[in-house]
């Protein structure tokens, strides 16, 4: 297997390994396609979120099992899927922001703060509406490109005989070990900055690393007896907490810029700053509360991260993914 995402010592794609990859990809493609109509026709935020998740799973699976596909077709498919997924990310981020602002507004006891929060929600909703059109266009472009149909067509040709393998081969466990170990090392290299709250960019990169480990574990979890559940839950929580910290860091930068933009816009339209004054108390309080929540979330993350280290959670993961190969057996009793 020759690619920057698969073991260099794998010279060719093992049939049983590829069958496993095809099964994973087929499941994610079906799930992805099941959300398309909802994303195009609904105001519900969930279909976009699901499309984003499934596009990542598809991309990761194509990367892990790239040698199982002819030529460079997997890279081509992955590039087109990721191009579409970027538009999901923009929309999803706005959906999260709007929901955050709405929840914040519902919890306000002082009505003097509401005008600023209402204005903030309005501007976010306006941006969201513009991006929705772009997202629909990207989805239609993806459908017209034939990529999804190509993947489904190829997968349909691989279904015969998929249940003939009596067990998961050692090569699949070797691929899983190297992939999970690589992603885990990528996450743990940020351990040294965990207790440095000012490392905003590094914490953001740590979140991305956690995401990479999460999707890699998802691909290979079915081949292990316990599905790597405890580690997967920890990695998902890591991603969620670091994601919340990142979102709050974005807010800390966004709110002052938003106030400045709204001030300039109001002054240009009315010739006076007076109309913007009712917005300031709510926006300024929002900035204070966001900063406090960031501190609280960061403390929560560091406490749980240190507890996982104390419990040797990551060592336990390494033990589990080494065990099938350490036994010396070429296969296990688990069905493909």
HELIX and SHEET records of a PDB file:
HELIX    1   1 UNK A   15  UNK A   41  1                                  27    
HELIX    2   2 UNK A   46  UNK A   64  1                                  19    
HELIX    3   3 UNK A   66  UNK A   68  5                                   3    
HELIX    4   4 UNK A   73  UNK A  106  1                                  34    
HELIX    5   5 UNK A  111  UNK A  113  5                                   3    
HELIX    6   6 UNK A  114  UNK A  145  1                                  32    
HELIX    7   7 UNK A  147  UNK A  157  1                                  11    
HELIX    8   8 UNK A  170  UNK A  188  1                                  19    
HELIX    9   9 UNK A  191  UNK A  193  5                                   3    
HELIX   10  10 UNK A  200  UNK A  220  1                                  21    
HELIX   11  11 UNK A  221  UNK A  223  5                                   3    
HELIX   12  12 UNK A  229  UNK A  270  1                                  42    
HELIX   13  13 UNK A  274  UNK A  276  5                                   3    
HELIX   14  14 UNK A  277  UNK A  310  1                                  34    
HELIX   15  15 UNK A  313  UNK A  326  1                                  14    
END                                                                             
